[in-house]
Every structure is written in structure tokens, then in C-alpha cells.
Amino acid sequence: MNKIPMTVEGFNRLHEELKRLKSTDRPAIIRAIAEARTHGDLAENAEYHAARERQSFVEGRLAELEDKIARIVGEDEADIRNGMLSVTSPLARALIGKSEGDSVEVSTPRGNKSYEVVTVAFSLTPAKRRRGKARA
């Protein structure tokens, strides 16, 4: 698998975009869809269709970003859909002890996948859906 290099600045931009999409764009789109629904027939409602198209784009981008960013957490906190990998997962075990710039290859059901450590950080404060620092 090809690895795409990413700087810390690039990671930070992706993380900020992820936060913006979740906290600002997604709620605004939900409100726009709800508002457009009040305008009657959805089949001919351009406002509704534009909002749904934007929603599709945002959800696709969120999925793309979440696939690139992961966080290693304890077993009780693990939530793969939110990029929070259990410390006992094969990917987390491969990443533990690695430093920035190190690469690992992990066997997955879909074949081998390469990851590069972009940032290693320790936080004493819980982070809501904040992703660790591994990316494919």
C-alpha cells in the first residue's frame, strides 16, 4: 500500500477540519434540511436537494478524515467508529513504542495496510472523539 506523507501541520489542519465539520457544518446542514422540509413538496424543493447534497459531501469527508486519524485508548474507551482504538488491537499493538516518522504494517482482513506515526502525544484530559496520531 502506498503511504502518503503528512506533516504535523497537515495533521493539525485535518484535525481542525474534522472538528469544524462535526461542530459547525453538520449541525447547520441538519437545520437547513429541516427548514427546507417545511417548504412543502420535496420532489421539487431545490433547497432541500442542495442541503442533502451538501450533507452527503460533508459525511463523505468526515469518513475520509476519520479513516486517516486514530487514537489509542484503554479497552473500556475503545470505539472504532470514532477512531478510538483499543490498546489491545493489532494496530495499536503495532504502534505502541513507535516514534514520529516510524512506519508499521498490519495484517487486516482486506490485506496488509501500512501506517506512519505522525504525532505521539499524551493527554491527561479526555478528548471527545479526538483521534490519535496514526494515519494510513
Secondary structure as the mmCIF struct_conf table of DSSP 4:
data_model
#
loop_
_struct_conf.conf_type_id
_struct_conf.id
_struct_conf.beg_label_comp_id
_struct_conf.beg_label_asym_id
_struct_conf.beg_label_seq_id
_struct_conf.end_label_comp_id
_struct_conf.end_label_asym_id
_struct_conf.end_label_seq_id
HELX_RH_AL_P HELX_RH_AL_P1 VAL A 8 ARG A 20
HELX_RH_PI_P HELX_RH_PI_P1 LEU A 21 ASP A 25
HELX_RH_AL_P HELX_RH_AL_P2 ARG A 26 ARG A 37
TURN_TY1_P TURN_TY1_P1 THR A 38 HIS A 39
BEND BEND1 GLY A 40 GLY A 40
HELX_RH_3T_P HELX_RH_3T_P1 LEU A 42 GLU A 44
HELX_RH_AL_P HELX_RH_AL_P3 ALA A 46 LYS A 68
STRN STRN1 ALA A 70 ALA A 70
STRN STRN2 ARG A 71 VAL A 73
HELX_RH_3T_P HELX_RH_3T_P2 GLU A 75 GLU A 77
STRN STRN3 ASP A 79 ASP A 79
HELX_RH_3T_P HELX_RH_3T_P3 ILE A 80 ASN A 82
TURN_TY1_P TURN_TY1_P2 GLY A 83 GLY A 83
STRN STRN4 MET A 84 SER A 86
TURN_TY1_P TURN_TY1_P3 VAL A 87 THR A 88
BEND BEND2 SER A 89 SER A 89
HELX_RH_AL_P HELX_RH_AL_P4 PRO A 90 LEU A 95
TURN_TY1_P TURN_TY1_P4 ILE A 96 GLY A 97
TURN_TY1_P TURN_TY1_P5 GLU A 100 GLY A 101
STRN STRN5 SER A 103 THR A 108
TURN_TY1_P TURN_TY1_P6 PRO A 109 ARG A 110
STRN STRN6 GLY A 111 VAL A 117
BEND BEND3 LEU A 124 THR A 125
TURN_TY1_P TURN_TY1_P7 LYS A 128 ARG A 129
BEND BEND4 LYS A 133 LYS A 133
STRN STRN7 ALA A 134 ARG A 135
#
